[in-house]
C-alpha cells in the first residue's frame, strides 16, 4: 500500500493495527498493546467504543487511535488508573490481559474518555528540533542567509518554536546557547552537518488549538499524548515549560493555510531567510489546505531574492516506509526538494544524508 493509500485508511480495525505496529517500531511496546486493545472494544456498549467503531472519515489521518490513547494515558498521569502502569512498564505481557483491562477502563471512564476523540493529538516534541536545526545549518552553508525568521505551522505548544533557545550537539557541531535548560544531543549517524553560526530575528507559530505551556492543566494534556515509555520526552517537556514560563512562545490561533498566506504577504527583512517549518503535523491537514500552502510557497518563491530568501523545512512521516524524513526546499536556487536526513520520531537519533 502506498503512502496515500495508508493515509486514506477508513477501516477502524486496520487503522488501530497500523498505529500499534508503528508504536512497536518506535520502541513503545506498552503503548502498542494499549492501542491494539482498542480492537477488543468492538463489542462494548460504552459510548466511547461505539464512537470509535462508527468513526466517519479517514481514521488514520484523523489519528483516531492516538486520540483515545492520549485519554487513557491521562488516566494514569492523574492517578485515576494506576493499573495501566504495569502495561506501559511491560509487566503485563499477554495481549488478552491488556484487552480486558482496557475494555474495563473504557467502560468505567466512558464519560471522561469521550471528549478525547473530539480533536487530533498534540504531539509537540523538542527532540525533533535537532533535525530542524541541522536543516538550518545546511541552508546557512552558502545557500541562504544565516539569519532566520522562523514561522512554524501546527506549532501546538510552541516547543519547537523555541528552538533558538536550545543547546544542541549535532554530530559534534554545537548550536545554540551553552547555558540553556534544554540540552539536546541525539545519537548522530553519518557525517556532521555544516558548522555554521546561525541566528533568529523572529520565531513565531500558529495552531488551530494552541497549548499554553504555562497552564498546568493544558501542560498535563500535552504530556498525555507522550508515549509513557519515552521518559526523556517528559523531561524535555518539563524543560520547555520552564523556558516558557520565563518567556512564552508566540503562537497565533489560526488555520495553517490562512496563516501561511498572511505571513508570506508581509514585508521581509533584508538579509533574513524566511522559513516556513513544520514537524509531524502535515498529515492532519486537509488536502485543500496542503495545496493552498504549496501554492503560496511557490508564489512567494518566485519573488524571493538572495537578500530575502525563502525556505520550506519539514520533518514528516513517510507513511509507506515509516521513516521520518527531514526535507527542505529553498528559493531562489533550490528548484528541487532535498532529503537531508531521517530521524527517530522523538529525536533519539538523526541519520544525516545531506552533502
N, C-alpha and C positions, 0 to 999 in steps of 0.2 A: 504493500500500500504506500503510495507516495505521500509527500508532505501535506498537500491539500486534502488528500483522502483521509489522513489521520485527523486533521483538524475538523473535518466535516462529519465526524462520528456522531450519529444520532442515538444509536443503541446505548442505553444506560449501562447494561452489564459490560459491554465492550469498553466503554469509557472508564468504568471502575477498574477493570482488569489492566487496561493500558496504564492508568495512573499508578496502580500498585506495582507494576513492573518497573515503571520509571523511578519510584521511590527505592525499590530494591537496588537498581543500578546506581543510584546516587548515595548508597550507603545508609539507608534508613529502613532496615528490615521491620522494625516495630511499626513504623508508620505504614509500611506496605501491608502488614497484617490488618491494621485498623481499617485501611481503605478497602482491602479485599473483603473484610467482614460486612461491608455495606451490601454485598450481594445477598447476605442472609436476611436482609430486611424486606425482600420482595414479597414475603407472605405476612409481613407485620401489618397490624391495623393502625399503627401510630401515624399521625398526620404527617410527620416529617418523612416517614418511609413512603407513604403514598405520594407525597410531592416529588420525592426523588425518582420514583419509578414512573411517574407521569410527566417527567420533565419534557418541556416543549422547547425544541431548538437543538443547537449543536452542543451536546452535553460536555464534550471535551474542551471546545473553545471557551465555553462558559466556565470552565474549571469547576464544574459542579461537585465532583468528588472532593476537591480540596476545600470547598466552602464548608462542607459538613465536617471534614477532618479538622478544620480550624475550631469549629464549635466543640468537638469532642476534646481536643487538647485544652481548650479554655476551661472545661470542667475539671481537668487535672490541676491546672495552674491556680484555680480559685479554691482548690481543696475539696470540691464537691464530689469528685470521683477519683480518690487515690488509687482505686483498683487498676486504673489504666497505667500506672507507673510500672507494674510488672510486665505489661505488654511492651512498652517502649524500651524497657531495660532488658528485654529478651528472656524474661523468666517465665513466659507462657508460650512455649514453642508450638503447641498444637493449634492449627488454624480453627478447628471446630470449637475449641475453648474460647478463642477470641471472638468468633462468630456469636456465640451465646452471650458473652459479656457485652459486646457492642449492642446487640439487639436489646438486651435488658436495659442498658443505659439510655438508649434512644427512647424506649417506651417510658422510662421513668422521667426523663428530662425533655419530653416531647415539646412542651411549650417554650423552653429555653433554646432548644436547638433549631426550631423552625426559622427564626429570623436570620440565622447564619446562611441560609440559602438565598437571601434577598440580593446579595451582591458578590462580585468576584473577590478573591483573596487579595490582601495587601502583602506582597512578598518583598518588602524592602530589605536589602542585604548589603552592608558596607563592603564585604569581601569582593563583590562583583566590581567595585570601583577600581580594583587593581588593574583589571584588563582595560578598563576605560582610560585610566591614567596612562597606561602604556601606549594606548592609541593616540593620546595627545602628544606623547614624546615622539612618536613616529611622524605625526603631522608637523611638529616643530622642526623636524630634521630636513630643512630646506624645501618643505612642501607648502607650508603656510607660515604665518607668523607664530611666535612663541607666546603671545598674549591671547587669552581666550575669553570669550563671552559664552558661558555655559548655560544652555537652555534645555531643560530636561522635561520630556513629556512622560506621563504616568509616574510622576515623581513620588507618589504616596506620601510618606512622612518626610521626604527630603533628605534621607540619609545619604544618598549618592550625590545629591545637590551640594553637599558639604565637602566633596572630595578634595577641594583645595585646602582644607584644614586638616587633612590626614597625612600621616607619615608612612611612606611605602619603601620596601626593599624589593625591587623588581629585578631579580636575577643579578643582584649585586649593584644595581643602579638605585641610588637613594633619590627620593622625590618627596617634597613637602616639608613642613616644619618639624624639626627633630624632636621638639618637646611636646608634640601633640599627644592627647589622651588616646587617640586612635592610632595604633601601630599595626600595620598590615604587611605581612610577609608571606605570600603564597609560595608553595613549592614551585620552583621555576624550571620548566622543561624547554630545552632548545637554547638558542643564543639569547643574549640580553637585548632589551630594546635600546634605542639610541639614548645616550646620556645627554640630556638637554635641560637647560633651565627654563621652566615654564611658569606663567603667572595667570591670574584671573582678575579681570577688571569687573566682572559681574558673574553671579551664579544664581539662577532662579529656576523655578519649575512650575508645572501645572499638573493637576489631577482632578478628575471628576468628583472624588471623595477624599480629599487630603486628610492625613492623620496628624494630629497635634502631639508631638513627642513630649511636650511639657505637661500634657493632661494624663494622669496616671491611668485612667480608665481606657483611654484611647491607646496608650502605650502597651497596656496589657493585651488589648485586642490584637495589636500588631504582633506581639510575641506569640499569640495563639496560632498564628499561621506558620511559625517556625517549627520545623520538624524537631521533636524533642531530642533526637539523637545528636543534633548539632549544637553541643554545648558552647562551642566557640562563637556561634551566631548570637546566642543570648548575651554573651559578654560584650560583643560588638554593639548590640542594640543598647546596652547599658552605657557604653562609652559615648554612643551617638546622643543618647538622652542627656548626658552630662554636658556635651557640647551645645546642644540645642537650648538648654536652659540658660546658657551664657549668651547665646546669640541665635535665635531660631532661624531656620532656613526660610526663605521667602517662596511660598508655594501658593499659586493662584488657583482657586476652584473654577475650572473651566474645561470644556471639551477640548481634546487634543488637537483636532483639526482647526477649530476656531483659534486656538492659542498660537499654533504654528503660523497660521496666516497673519495673525496680528503682529507677532514678533518679527517675522520676516519683512513686514512692511515698515518697520521702524528704521530710522536712520542708524547707520552702523559707524562705529568709531574707527578712525584711520589707524591702521597698524594692528587691528584686533581681528582675530578669526572668530566668526560666529559659528557655534557648534549646536546643532540640534541633536540631542542624545536621548537614548532610552535603553532600558535593560529589562528583559523578561516581562514584557507587557504588550508587545506588538500583537500577539495572538488574541488578546482581549478586545482589540479594536474592530469595529465593523469594516467590511471590505470597502465601503464607501469612504470611511474616514481615512483608511490607509491610502486610498487613491488620492484623496484631497491633499494629504501630506506629501506624497510623491510629486504631485503636480506643483504644489507650492515650492518645494525644494528645487525642482527643475527650473522653474521660472526665476527664482532667486539666484540659482547657479549661473544662469546666462548673464546676469547683471553683476556677478562677482568680479573683483579685480585682485591683483596681487597685494594691493594695500588693504583691501577689505574682502578677505577670503571667506568662504562658507564651507562647512563640513557637516556630514551626516555620519554619526558614530553610533553603532548599535551592538549590543550583546544579547542575542536572541537564540531561542531553541530551534534547531533543525529537527522538526518532528519526524523526519524519516530516519535519521541516524542517531537521534537523542543528543547529538553534540550541541554545546552552547558556543556559538560562533561570534567572535568579535569581527565586525566588518565595518569598513569605512569607505566613504566617497568624499571627494573634495573638489571645490571649484575655485578658480579656474585650474585646469591641468589634469585632474583625476577623472578622466572620462569613464573609467570602469570602476566598479566596486572592487575593493581589495579585501581578501580574507586574511586578517592579521594573526588570529590566534583562536585556539579552542580553550575552553576553561571549564573548571568544575562549576556546577550551578550555584554554589555558595562561596566560590572563591578560594577553595583549598589549594588548587593548583592552576597554573596557566601554562599552556603549551604554545610557545611563541613561534609563529610561522613567518612573521614579517622579515623582509630582507633588511 
